[in-house]
Amino acid sequence: MTSGKRLTREFFIRDVLDVAPDLIGKSLVIRLPEGSFGRFIITEVEAYRGSEDRACHAFKGRTARTDIMFHEGGLLYIYLIYGMYWMLNIVTGEENNPQAVLIRGVENYPGPGKITRSFGINKSFYGEDLVASERIWVEESGIIPVIKISPRIGIEYAGDPWKTKLWRYYL
């Protein structure tokens, strides 16, 4: 696969509801554990939109865990769930407007835990800048995807209307 143009800061500082669907079909480029680089088409994402979204970690305010979500878009928000799976999220939007896109799937790796485990993504990626990083970034792929939408997965705790928002985008 040929390399494409790396996405700029301007791409990421837009509203999460614009960035999330625009990530579908882009290439996630990552230095793999053995040292080579892999390019994987992003196939599924979910949007989490700020302090009003009850499913968003920033809903309860700024904490040590969520601090990076309050920064300008283009940084990585990495957190651990169930004590075993790191989740890969891309911060979007302007500073002090916490939003992020959860990367739920890339080609041949469905599931956010499978992605991070397979690619060696862990807490050391927290705060990584996708615009400047030498180990992870997002590129144009040339693909014009047909995007499907649905409610986000596993957020029943957020209640209505948050659990039914059509903020999951996928191929």
Secondary structure, DSSP 8 states (H G I E B T S, - for coil): -----B--HHHHTS-HHHHHHHHTT-EEEEE-TTS-EEEEEEEEEEEEETTT-TTSGGGG---TTTGGGGS-SSBEEEEEETTTEEEEEEEESSTTS-EEEEEEEETTEESHHHHHHHHT--GGGTT-BTTT-SSEEEE--S-----EEE--SS-GGG-TTGGG---EEE-
